[in-house]
């Protein structure tokens, strides 16, 4: 063996942070009928979360010459999104 090993936890992904929030309010309509208005926000901080990296080292000699695309971002999470809703109960 040549002694070149990949160290423990070397394949960790980048940090991921997503803050979601929901607000709702119920309004009586008379009798048992009610309406509920709601708003939901996903990824409230609008942080770019890198979810996939290119893990293909390539044909180069480890650890000195990886592929030029090794470790590059290949997919990101969804940006901030808002969802509005209205629910009727009767």
N, C-alpha and C positions, 0 to 999 in steps of 0.2 A: 504494500500500500504506500502511496505517496504522501499521505498525511493531510491531504486537502479535503476537508469535510465542510459541509454547510453547517453553520452554528445553529444551536437550538433556537426556535422561534424566529428564524430568519424570514419566514414567509408570512409575517403578520400583515394584515391589510391596513390601509389608512384609517384614521379616526372617522367615526360616523356620529352625527348629532342631528336629531330632528325633534322639534317641539311642535306639538299639535294642541289645538284648543277648540272647545265647543261652548257656545252660548245658546241657551234656549229659554223661551218664556211661553207659558200657557195662558190663553185668554178664554174666559167663559163666554159661551155664545147663547146661553139660555137653556134651562133644563139640564140634561146630562151632556149636551154637546159642548165640545171644547175644540179650540184650535191651538196648535203649538207651532210657533215660529222658531227656526233654529239656523244657526250659522256655524260652520266648521272651517277651520283653517289648518292646513297641513304644511309642514316645514315652515312654520311661522317666521323664523329668522332668515329664511331664504338662503341657507348655507348650501354650497355645492358639496355634496357628499359623493366622493369617488367610491364606486362600489366594485369595480373590476379593474384589475391591472393585468397587463400581459405577463404571464408567468413562463413563457417559452424562452429559455436561456439561449437557445440557438446552438450552432455547431462549433462555436469557438471554444477555446481551452478555458476551463474553470480555474480560478475565478477572474482571470485577467481580461478575457475578451468576449463579453456577452454580445448578443444581437443588438443592433442599434435601437430596436423597439422594446427591448426587455425592460419591464417595470413601468412602461408608459400606461396612462389611463386609457381604458377602452370603453368604459361606461360610467355614467354619473346618475345619481338619484333624481327624482322629480323636483322641479322648482316649487316655490310657494304656490299653493292652490287654495281656492275658496269654494265652499259649497253652501248653498242656501236651500232651505227646505221649509215646507209647510205641511203639517199633519192635522187631519181632522179626526176627532173621536166623537162618536155618537152612540 
